[in-house]
Amino acid sequence: METVPTIPAERLHRQLTTVFTTWGMRADHAETAATIMVDTDLTGIDSHGVGMLPHYQRLLREGRLDPRATPAIIRDNGPAVLIDGNKAIGHVPAHLATTTAIEKARQHGIGIAAVTNSNHYGAAGWYARMAAEQGMIAISLTNASHLLVPVHGTQPALGTNPIAFSAPTRDTTRPVLLDMATTTVAYGKVSIARRAGKPLPPGWALNAEGGPETNSAIAAEERRLAPLGGTREQGAHKGYGLALMVEILCATLTGAGSAQLRTGHFFLVLNPTAFRDRQDFQADLDDLIARLRANPPADPTTPVIIPGDPEHDTTIERRQHGIPILPALVEEVRAVCTECGAPFLLG
């Protein structure tokens, strides 16, 4: 098996902050975006970390991303707020929204923060985890560029529109953390396969006639992803329905608008103490998790997992040994640095 080179998280972080500040981002905004992206790579979600940098450079080139933008709260109605991202890189307004929703949940028991006029915000689960680390239950949603082909359709009409959910456990390093696209896979997984020159499994992508597309290079170019489930017979209507739900909350409710291909986010944070004693909640949640882990495994070498387990284990391994970066991605980062004039630090 071919060994993929690894890069320490600290160097990857320096590379990203160097690029972002070269673009003109404020130092604190660059720090926020770089931290979220590197944390995402550490968890093994390689589709949403540094691998997104070439896409962000393209948004900058096209004038769809303003590196100097400062997001602002434009509506504040008690537990609910609306934030204008002002075309900033999505991590910055999403971080502000999550922080605000957490504070609202402390005050009111519930906090809701929606974001309009934003950009791709990375992994939905990062923000849900941020709330869980503060003892909160959270949902994190975003719409995205059109990639999902509706059931019985042939053209992309919705994004991968991920859903993330978190709940805090007594072990603050291991919350329950679900992070899933409403397509069978995120588009970044197609990009990873393209960079590696590997075919796609049937059910990931579709061709112009609505059939399966397994050539990763063609799929990356054509950008037609199947809803979660792959086919109608295997439940694609459920993934399609969830994607539509996310679109309504993130694009229609926020005013971002689906037809304009603008990005919106939606965060809901619940304070368990608004409903019951925290210790009782934690005890019952820990009992639930223990019961699931005790379920007899089909394969004794592969025990039952809780959402968030693979990311937790991968983070430990990658902090010690570095983050694997495909050579093709290293060259894409080099090209970004060349285009914007930032020093290249991954060589």
CORQUIHU-V501204 format. One record per residue. N is the residue number from 1. SS is DSSP state (A for helix, B for strand, O for the rest). PHI is phi in whole degrees, 0 to 359 (NA if undefined). Layout:
{{N	SS	PHI} {N	SS	PHI}}
This chain:
{{1	O	NA} {2	O	292} {3	O	274} {4	O	269} {5	O	301} {6	B	244} {7	B	231} {8	O	300} {9	A	303} {10	A	296} {11	A	288} {12	A	297} {13	A	298} {14	A	298} {15	A	298} {16	A	293} {17	A	296} {18	A	296} {19	A	297} {20	A	295} {21	A	289} {22	A	296} {23	A	296} {24	O	114} {25	O	289} {26	O	301} {27	A	301} {28	A	290} {29	A	293} {30	A	298} {31	A	296} {32	A	299} {33	A	296} {34	A	295} {35	A	298} {36	A	296} {37	A	293} {38	A	291} {39	A	304} {40	A	295} {41	A	297} {42	A	299} {43	O	281} {44	O	95} {45	O	271} {46	A	294} {47	A	288} {48	A	236} {49	O	259} {50	A	299} {51	A	298} {52	A	274} {53	A	302} {54	A	301} {55	A	294} {56	A	295} {57	A	297} {58	A	294} {59	A	299} {60	A	297} {61	A	299} {62	O	275} {63	O	79} {64	O	269} {65	O	234} {66	O	253} {67	O	293} {68	O	265} {69	O	291} {70	O	239} {71	O	297} {72	B	215} {73	B	285} {74	B	249} {75	B	219} {76	B	224} {77	B	239} {78	O	69} {79	O	281} {80	B	239} {81	B	225} {82	B	239} {83	B	244} {84	B	268} {85	O	286} {86	O	54} {87	O	68} {88	O	290} {89	O	303} {90	A	299} {91	A	300} {92	A	287} {93	A	294} {94	A	293} {95	A	295} {96	A	299} {97	A	295} {98	A	295} {99	A	301} {100	A	294} {101	A	296} {102	A	297} {103	A	295} {104	A	297} {105	A	294} {106	A	295} {107	A	279} {108	A	243} {109	O	89} {110	B	218} {111	B	224} {112	B	232} {113	B	229} {114	B	248} {115	B	234} {116	B	241} {117	B	59} {118	B	245} {119	O	221} {120	O	309} {121	O	252} {122	O	88} {123	O	275} {124	A	302} {125	A	294} {126	A	299} {127	A	286} {128	A	297} {129	A	295} {130	A	304} {131	A	291} {132	A	299} {133	O	294} {134	O	261} {135	O	83} {136	B	250} {137	B	270} {138	B	213} {139	B	235} {140	B	233} {141	B	226} {142	B	209} {143	O	272} {144	O	202} {145	O	304} {146	O	293} {147	O	224} {148	B	280} {149	B	268} {150	O	299} {151	O	304} {152	O	75} {153	O	262} {154	O	230} {155	O	240} {156	B	300} {157	B	223} {158	B	223} {159	O	273} {160	O	291} {161	O	37} {162	O	289} {163	B	235} {164	B	237} {165	B	223} {166	B	224} {167	B	219} {168	O	280} {169	O	255} {170	O	296} {171	O	275} {172	O	296} {173	O	275} {174	O	226} {175	O	290} {176	B	292} {177	B	217} {178	B	263} {179	B	219} {180	B	218} {181	O	282} {182	O	267} {183	B	269} {184	O	302} {185	O	220} {186	O	288} {187	A	301} {188	A	302} {189	A	293} {190	A	294} {191	A	297} {192	A	297} {193	A	297} {194	A	298} {195	A	297} {196	A	272} {197	O	69} {198	O	253} {199	O	285} {200	O	262} {201	O	293} {202	O	302} {203	O	102} {204	O	277} {205	B	233} {206	B	236} {207	O	265} {208	O	295} {209	O	266} {210	O	90} {211	O	270} {212	B	290} {213	B	242} {214	O	253} {215	O	281} {216	A	294} {217	A	292} {218	A	293} {219	A	298} {220	A	295} {221	A	282} {222	A	280} {223	O	59} {224	O	235} {225	B	253} {226	B	279} {227	B	299} {228	O	309} {229	O	116} {230	O	86} {231	O	230} {232	A	302} {233	A	294} {234	A	259} {235	O	101} {236	A	299} {237	A	296} {238	A	288} {239	A	299} {240	A	298} {241	A	296} {242	A	294} {243	A	298} {244	A	294} {245	A	302} {246	A	298} {247	A	299} {248	A	296} {249	A	288} {250	A	264} {251	A	254} {252	A	286} {253	O	296} {254	O	277} {255	O	86} {256	O	296} {257	O	82} {258	O	286} {259	O	294} {260	O	278} {261	O	58} {262	O	267} {263	B	253} {264	B	229} {265	B	230} {266	B	216} {267	B	231} {268	B	237} {269	B	237} {270	B	244} {271	B	266} {272	A	305} {273	A	289} {274	A	287} {275	O	245} {276	O	193} {277	O	297} {278	A	300} {279	A	297} {280	A	294} {281	A	300} {282	A	297} {283	A	296} {284	A	292} {285	A	294} {286	A	296} {287	A	296} {288	A	298} {289	A	296} {290	A	297} {291	A	295} {292	A	292} {293	A	294} {294	O	278} {295	O	297} {296	O	301} {297	O	283} {298	O	295} {299	O	240} {300	O	303} {301	O	275} {302	O	231} {303	O	290} {304	O	298} {305	O	248} {306	O	253} {307	O	309} {308	O	109} {309	A	300} {310	A	300} {311	A	293} {312	A	298} {313	A	292} {314	A	293} {315	A	299} {316	A	300} {317	A	292} {318	A	284} {319	A	296} {320	A	276} {321	A	248} {322	O	100} {323	B	260} {324	B	293} {325	O	231} {326	O	298} {327	A	307} {328	A	298} {329	A	289} {330	A	304} {331	A	291} {332	A	293} {333	A	294} {334	A	301} {335	A	296} {336	A	299} {337	A	298} {338	A	297} {339	A	293} {340	A	264} {341	O	87} {342	O	275} {343	O	298} {344	O	267} {345	O	248} {346	O	263} {347	O	280}}
